[in-house]
Amino acid sequence: MPCSERSSAPGRLTGDLLPPVPAPVSSASPPYIRPEAINSRAGAADSPEISLPTAARMKVVDVGCDPSEVYRPESDAENGKSKGDYRNFKDGPLMDRVYNTYLQMHTNQTVDFVQKKNEEYGGCRLRRMTIMEALDLLDNVVDESDPDVDFPNSYHAYQTAEGIRRAHPDKDWFHLVGLLHDIGKILALVGEPQWAVVGDTFPVGCKVQDSVVFRDSTFHNNPDMTNPLYNTKYGIYQPHCGLENVLMSWGHDEYMYKVMKHNKFALPQEAFYMVRFHSFYPWHTGGDYMHLCNEDDLRMLPWVKEFNKFDLYTKCGELPNPSELKPYYQRLIDKYCPGELSW
């Protein structure tokens, strides 16, 4: 069915049920990072206020149609891209931009840098605003690490959320995760370079695994690669320490996760995992870093994988109309994360 013929009303898609919700992870579990490998730091400086730039004129790249087709593993997208055409990091019209973003990311994302950013933004002192106000800011953000699309991230948020809504009409919290998963990219509007905001994430403080994108050509100037504390398989971590205890490269995933925790979003544990690790492709798609995972991570992995289908394959050249969708998602916001929040 062509994109233009799709109804905006949610429909039901068949598929295997996800595993039941597991018990919460105990917050009393001890830290597993070796303390001698991490330097403590003083409090962070105040973060700047968000200023709204004038939105640039964006070119829309047609990347496919009916997303329901690509949710079926036996088929490709009808009248659009096949699964194999997504995340093409070998060639394409956006490849120079994408490669340069990853080159800078893999040069500068170090243990020291990640610690500083966690301190700087961990207290959510940026400003106060609602989810919808933050989402509207994404009108001004185009992800320079994404080889598939070249339009503002706010549209991708609604595409993802609506894809989830069609496939899982009974899980309204899941719909909301689709809407808010990339809101952390507002960091690009407060002066953070895109290499510190977007792109695939990976653990710092240990050896870079094989499935990290551009692994062989972008890490040569990263100082952690020659640090014996950080360049072994486990680095500063213990086997199966759990991803909760791993320092991830800094970006929108980690920032939005901190916002959700700080503001006590009334969402299940799966939602927090989806947001925090949806860009951790070397794990949920590449199968790497399993030596750092504990049982809780493995129980959450099917949910992260389920979310990834919609995050990736709902990118479509026909953009949604946010004004038609906002009333539904505002009701979900009022239910799970209402009012002005600290960012």
C-alpha positions as CSV (number, residue, x, y, z in Angstrom):
1,M,0.0,0.0,0.0
2,P,1.5,3.4,-0.9
3,C,2.2,5.8,1.9
4,S,-0.4,8.2,0.7
5,E,-3.1,5.6,1.0
6,R,-2.4,4.6,4.6
7,S,-4.9,5.5,7.3
8,S,-3.7,7.3,10.3
9,A,-5.9,5.2,12.5
10,P,-4.0,2.5,14.5
11,G,-4.4,-1.0,13.4
12,R,-3.3,-4.3,14.9
13,L,-0.3,-6.3,13.7
14,T,0.2,-9.9,14.6
15,G,3.4,-11.2,16.1
16,D,5.0,-13.1,18.9
17,L,4.3,-11.7,22.4
18,L,7.2,-10.2,24.2
19,P,8.3,-11.8,27.5
20,P,6.5,-10.9,30.7
21,V,7.7,-7.9,32.7
22,P,10.6,-9.0,34.9
23,A,11.1,-8.0,38.5
24,P,12.8,-4.6,39.0
25,V,16.5,-4.4,39.3
26,S,17.6,-4.0,42.8
27,S,19.1,-0.5,43.5
28,A,21.1,-2.0,46.3
29,S,23.5,-3.9,43.9
30,P,27.1,-2.9,44.5
31,P,29.1,-0.9,41.9
32,Y,31.3,-3.1,39.7
33,I,33.7,-0.5,38.3
34,R,37.1,-0.9,39.8
35,P,37.5,2.4,41.8
36,E,41.2,2.7,41.2
37,A,40.5,3.1,37.5
38,I,38.2,6.0,37.8
39,N,39.1,9.5,39.0
40,S,36.5,11.3,41.0
41,R,35.7,14.9,40.0
42,A,34.3,18.0,41.6
43,G,30.8,19.4,40.9
44,A,29.9,20.4,37.4
45,A,29.5,23.9,36.1
46,D,26.1,25.3,35.4
47,S,24.7,24.4,31.9
48,P,23.5,27.0,29.5
49,E,19.9,27.8,28.7
50,I,18.4,26.6,25.5
51,S,18.1,29.3,22.8
52,L,15.9,28.6,19.8
53,P,17.7,28.9,16.5
54,T,15.8,29.6,13.3
55,A,14.9,26.2,11.7
56,A,16.8,25.6,8.5
57,R,15.0,24.5,5.4
58,M,15.3,20.7,5.4
59,K,15.5,18.4,2.4
60,V,13.3,15.3,2.8
61,V,14.8,12.1,1.6
62,D,12.3,9.4,0.6
63,V,13.3,6.3,2.5
64,G,10.4,4.0,2.0
65,C,6.7,3.5,2.7
66,D,4.5,1.2,4.6
67,P,6.4,0.3,7.9
68,S,4.1,-2.6,8.7
69,E,5.7,-4.5,5.8
70,V,9.2,-4.4,7.4
71,Y,8.0,-5.7,10.7
72,R,7.4,-9.0,9.0
73,P,10.8,-10.7,8.9
74,E,10.0,-12.7,5.8
75,S,9.4,-9.7,3.6
76,D,10.8,-6.3,2.6
77,A,9.1,-2.9,2.6
78,E,6.5,-2.7,-0.2
79,N,7.4,0.1,-2.6
80,G,10.3,1.2,-0.4
81,K,13.6,0.1,1.0
82,S,14.4,-3.4,2.1
83,K,15.8,-4.0,5.6
84,G,19.3,-4.4,4.2
85,D,19.1,-0.8,2.8
86,Y,18.8,0.7,6.2
87,R,21.9,1.8,8.2
88,N,24.0,1.7,5.1
89,F,27.4,2.9,6.3
90,K,29.2,2.2,3.0
91,D,27.9,4.7,0.5
92,G,25.1,7.1,0.0
93,P,24.4,10.9,-0.4
94,L,24.9,11.5,3.4
95,M,28.0,9.4,3.9
96,D,30.5,12.2,4.2
97,R,28.5,13.9,7.0
98,V,27.9,10.6,8.8
99,Y,31.5,9.4,8.7
100,N,32.8,12.8,9.9
101,T,30.4,12.7,12.9
102,Y,31.6,9.2,13.9
103,L,35.2,10.1,13.4
104,Q,34.9,13.0,15.9
105,M,32.8,10.9,18.2
106,H,35.3,8.0,18.3
107,T,38.2,10.4,18.8
108,N,36.7,12.4,21.7
109,Q,34.4,10.0,23.6
110,T,36.8,8.9,26.4
111,V,36.3,7.9,30.0
112,D,37.3,11.4,31.1
113,F,34.9,13.1,28.7
114,V,32.0,10.8,29.7
115,Q,32.5,11.4,33.4
116,K,32.5,15.2,32.8
117,K,29.2,15.1,30.8
118,N,27.5,12.9,33.4
119,E,28.4,15.4,36.1
120,E,27.4,18.4,33.9
121,Y,24.0,17.1,33.0
122,G,23.2,14.6,35.7
123,G,21.5,17.1,38.0
124,C,19.0,18.2,35.2
125,R,19.7,21.9,35.8
126,L,19.4,23.0,32.1
127,R,15.9,24.4,32.3
128,R,12.3,23.5,33.1
129,M,9.8,22.7,30.4
130,T,7.1,20.1,29.4
131,I,7.7,17.1,27.3
132,M,5.8,18.7,24.4
133,E,7.9,21.8,24.6
134,A,11.0,19.7,24.5
135,L,9.6,17.7,21.6
136,D,8.9,20.8,19.6
137,L,12.6,21.8,19.9
138,L,13.4,18.8,17.8
139,D,12.0,20.7,14.9
140,N,15.4,22.3,14.8
141,V,17.5,19.1,15.0
142,V,18.6,16.9,12.1
143,D,20.7,13.9,13.1
144,E,24.0,14.1,11.3
145,S,24.9,10.5,12.1
146,D,21.8,9.0,10.4
147,P,22.5,7.7,6.9
148,D,18.8,7.1,6.2
149,V,17.0,10.5,6.7
150,D,17.6,14.2,6.5
151,F,14.6,15.7,8.1
152,P,13.9,17.1,11.6
153,N,13.9,14.6,14.5
154,S,10.5,15.6,15.7
155,Y,8.9,13.8,12.7
156,H,10.9,10.7,13.4
157,A,9.5,10.8,17.0
158,Y,5.9,10.6,15.7
159,Q,6.8,8.0,13.1
160,T,8.2,5.7,15.7
161,A,5.4,6.3,18.2
162,E,2.7,5.6,15.5
163,G,4.5,2.5,14.4
164,I,4.5,1.1,17.9
165,R,0.9,2.2,18.4
166,R,-0.3,0.2,15.4
167,A,1.6,-2.9,16.4
168,H,1.0,-2.7,20.2
169,P,-2.4,-0.9,20.6
170,D,-2.7,-2.2,24.2
171,K,0.6,-0.8,25.5
172,D,0.1,3.0,25.7
173,W,3.3,3.4,27.7
174,F,5.2,1.9,24.8
175,H,3.7,4.5,22.4
176,L,5.0,7.2,24.6
177,V,8.5,5.7,24.6
178,G,8.4,6.0,20.8
179,L,7.6,9.7,21.1
180,L,10.2,10.7,23.7
181,H,13.1,8.3,23.0
182,D,15.1,10.9,21.0
183,I,14.2,14.1,22.9
184,G,17.7,14.1,24.5
185,K,18.9,15.4,21.2
186,I,18.0,18.9,22.4
187,L,21.5,18.9,23.7
188,A,22.5,19.9,20.1
189,L,20.7,23.2,20.7
190,V,22.7,24.2,23.8
191,G,26.1,24.1,22.1
192,E,27.0,20.4,22.3
193,P,28.5,19.1,19.1
194,Q,26.6,16.4,17.3
195,W,29.2,13.8,18.1
196,A,28.3,14.2,21.7
197,V,24.6,13.9,21.1
198,V,23.7,11.5,18.3
199,G,24.9,8.2,16.8
200,D,25.5,4.6,18.0
201,T,26.7,4.3,21.6
202,F,29.3,2.0,23.0
203,P,31.0,1.4,26.4
204,V,34.0,3.5,27.3
205,G,36.7,2.1,29.6
206,C,37.2,-1.2,27.8
207,K,38.2,-2.5,24.4
208,V,36.0,-1.5,21.4
209,Q,34.2,-4.5,20.0
210,D,34.1,-5.6,16.4
211,S,30.5,-4.5,15.5
212,V,31.0,-0.8,16.5
213,V,30.5,1.2,13.3
214,F,33.7,2.4,11.6
215,R,35.7,0.7,14.3
216,D,38.8,0.1,12.2
217,S,39.2,3.7,10.9
218,T,38.0,6.2,13.5
219,F,39.5,5.4,16.9
220,H,43.2,5.9,16.1
221,N,43.4,9.3,17.8
222,N,41.4,8.3,20.9
223,P,43.8,8.4,23.9
224,D,41.9,5.6,25.7
225,M,43.0,3.2,23.0
226,T,46.6,3.2,24.3
227,N,45.7,3.3,28.0
228,P,46.3,-0.2,29.5
229,L,43.5,0.5,32.0
230,Y,41.0,0.9,29.2
231,N,42.1,-1.1,26.2
232,T,41.5,-4.7,27.4
233,K,38.4,-6.8,26.9
234,Y,37.0,-6.0,30.4
235,G,39.0,-2.8,31.0
236,I,37.7,-1.1,34.2
237,Y,34.8,-3.6,34.6
238,Q,34.2,-7.0,36.1
239,P,32.7,-9.9,34.1
240,H,28.9,-9.6,33.9
241,C,28.8,-6.5,36.0
242,G,25.6,-5.3,34.3
243,L,25.1,-2.5,31.9
244,E,23.7,-0.4,34.8
245,N,27.3,-0.2,36.0
246,V,28.9,0.6,32.6
247,L,30.0,4.0,31.4
248,M,28.3,4.5,28.0
249,S,29.6,7.0,25.5
250,W,27.8,10.3,26.1
251,G,24.8,11.2,24.0
252,H,21.0,11.7,23.9
253,D,20.2,8.2,25.2
254,E,22.0,8.7,28.5
255,Y,20.8,12.3,28.9
256,M,17.1,11.4,28.4
257,Y,17.5,8.4,30.7
258,K,18.7,10.8,33.4
259,V,15.8,13.1,32.8
260,M,13.4,10.2,33.2
261,K,15.0,9.0,36.4
262,H,15.3,12.5,37.9
263,N,11.7,13.4,37.2
264,K,10.4,9.9,38.3
265,F,8.6,9.0,35.1
266,A,5.8,6.5,36.0
267,L,6.9,4.1,33.3
268,P,8.0,0.4,33.5
269,Q,11.6,-0.7,33.6
270,E,11.4,-1.7,29.9
271,A,10.8,1.9,29.0
272,F,14.0,3.1,30.8
273,Y,16.0,0.3,29.1
274,M,14.6,1.2,25.6
275,V,15.6,4.8,26.0
276,R,19.0,4.3,27.6
277,F,20.2,1.6,25.2
278,H,18.2,2.1,21.9
279,S,21.4,3.4,20.2
280,F,23.6,0.7,21.6
281,Y,23.6,-1.2,18.3
282,P,26.8,-3.1,19.0
283,W,24.8,-4.8,21.8
284,H,21.2,-5.2,20.7
285,T,22.0,-5.9,17.0
286,G,25.7,-6.7,16.8
287,G,25.7,-9.2,19.8
288,D,28.8,-7.7,21.3
289,Y,29.5,-6.8,25.0
290,M,27.6,-9.8,26.3
291,H,30.5,-10.3,28.7
292,L,29.4,-7.2,30.5
293,C,25.7,-8.1,30.7
294,N,23.9,-9.6,33.7
295,E,20.6,-11.5,33.8
296,D,18.6,-8.3,34.0
297,D,20.2,-7.0,30.8
298,L,19.4,-10.2,29.0
299,R,15.8,-10.2,30.2
300,M,15.4,-6.6,28.8
301,L,17.2,-7.3,25.5
302,P,14.0,-8.6,23.7
303,W,12.2,-5.4,24.6
304,V,15.1,-3.2,23.3
305,K,15.1,-5.3,20.1
306,E,11.4,-4.8,19.7
307,F,11.7,-1.1,20.1
308,N,14.5,-1.0,17.6
309,K,12.2,-2.3,14.8
310,F,10.1,0.8,15.0
311,D,12.9,3.2,15.6
312,L,14.7,2.1,12.5
313,Y,12.0,0.9,10.0
314,T,9.3,3.5,10.4
315,K,11.5,6.2,8.7
316,C,9.3,7.2,5.7
317,G,9.4,10.0,3.3
318,E,5.8,11.0,4.0
319,L,5.9,13.0,7.2
320,P,3.2,12.8,9.9
321,N,1.1,15.8,10.9
322,P,2.0,16.5,14.6
323,S,-1.1,18.7,15.1
324,E,-3.4,15.7,14.5
325,L,-1.4,13.4,16.8
326,K,-0.6,15.7,19.7
327,P,-3.9,15.3,21.6
328,Y,-3.5,11.6,21.9
329,Y,0.1,11.8,23.0
330,Q,-0.6,14.7,25.4
331,R,-3.0,12.4,27.2
332,L,-0.1,9.9,27.6
333,I,2.2,12.6,28.9
334,D,-0.4,13.7,31.4
335,K,-0.6,10.0,32.6
336,Y,3.1,9.1,32.8
337,C,5.2,12.4,33.0
338,P,2.9,15.4,33.5
339,G,3.7,19.1,33.9
340,E,7.0,21.0,33.8
341,L,10.1,18.8,34.2
342,S,13.7,19.5,35.1
343,W,16.0,19.0,32.1
